[in-house]
Amino acid sequence: MFGDLSFSHILILLLVLVLVFGAKRIPEIGSSLGQGIKEFKRSLKDATSDDPPTAPPRGVQPPASTSSPLSSGDPKRLSD
């Protein structure tokens, strides 16, 4: 598809890019494209790894829930 591009063609394309966007804007465009590609790859990896979460290792136990008045969600009253 791009086998016909010679060095002069690429040079002309770069010159047109500099004229259209400006020299200061081209690095910003490149970095935003790179971040977009990175985010796209990350979302693809997250979508393909829809495996259910595994159980914690045997030696690790989840924290025990206590039935203290503070953990019930109600605020502690100072005076009644």
C-alpha positions as CSV (number, residue, x, y, z in Angstrom):
1,M,0.0,0.0,0.0
2,F,2.7,2.5,1.0
3,G,5.4,0.8,-1.0
4,D,5.4,3.6,-3.6
5,L,6.5,6.2,-1.0
6,S,10.0,7.4,-1.6
7,F,12.1,9.7,0.6
8,S,11.0,12.8,-1.3
9,H,7.3,11.9,-0.8
10,I,7.8,11.5,3.0
11,L,9.7,14.8,3.1
12,I,6.8,16.6,1.3
13,L,4.3,15.1,3.7
14,L,6.3,16.2,6.7
15,L,6.6,19.7,5.3
16,V,2.8,19.9,4.8
17,L,2.3,18.7,8.3
18,V,4.6,21.4,9.7
19,L,2.8,24.1,7.6
20,V,-0.7,23.0,8.6
21,F,-0.2,22.3,12.3
22,G,3.0,24.2,13.2
23,A,6.2,23.0,14.7
24,K,5.0,23.4,18.3
25,R,1.8,21.5,17.8
26,I,3.3,18.3,16.2
27,P,4.8,16.8,19.4
28,E,1.5,17.4,21.3
29,I,-0.4,15.6,18.5
30,G,2.1,12.7,18.7
31,S,1.9,12.4,22.4
32,S,-1.9,12.4,22.4
33,L,-1.9,9.8,19.7
34,G,0.4,7.6,21.8
35,Q,-1.7,8.0,24.9
36,G,-4.8,7.1,22.9
37,I,-3.2,4.0,21.5
38,K,-2.0,3.0,25.0
39,E,-5.5,3.5,26.5
40,F,-7.0,1.4,23.6
41,K,-4.6,-1.4,24.2
42,R,-5.2,-1.3,28.0
43,S,-9.0,-1.5,27.4
44,L,-8.6,-4.4,25.0
45,K,-6.5,-6.2,27.6
46,D,-9.1,-5.5,30.3
47,A,-12.0,-6.7,28.1
48,T,-10.3,-10.0,27.3
49,S,-9.4,-10.7,30.9
50,D,-13.0,-11.0,32.1
51,D,-12.0,-14.0,34.3
52,P,-13.8,-14.2,37.6
53,P,-11.6,-13.0,40.5
54,T,-9.7,-15.8,42.2
55,A,-10.0,-16.7,45.9
56,P,-7.3,-15.3,48.2
57,P,-4.4,-17.6,49.1
58,R,-5.0,-20.1,51.8
59,G,-2.9,-18.4,54.5
60,V,-4.7,-15.1,54.1
61,Q,-8.0,-14.6,55.8
62,P,-10.4,-11.6,55.2
63,P,-10.8,-9.2,58.1
64,A,-13.4,-10.3,60.6
65,S,-16.4,-8.1,60.9
66,T,-17.2,-6.7,64.3
67,S,-20.6,-5.8,65.6
68,S,-19.5,-2.6,67.3
69,P,-21.9,0.4,67.3
70,L,-19.4,2.4,65.2
71,S,-19.4,-0.1,62.3
72,S,-23.2,-0.1,62.0
73,G,-23.1,3.1,60.1
74,D,-25.0,5.1,62.7
75,P,-23.2,8.1,64.2
76,K,-22.3,7.8,67.9
77,R,-24.4,10.1,70.1
78,L,-22.6,12.1,72.7
79,S,-25.6,12.9,74.9
80,D,-29.2,11.6,75.1
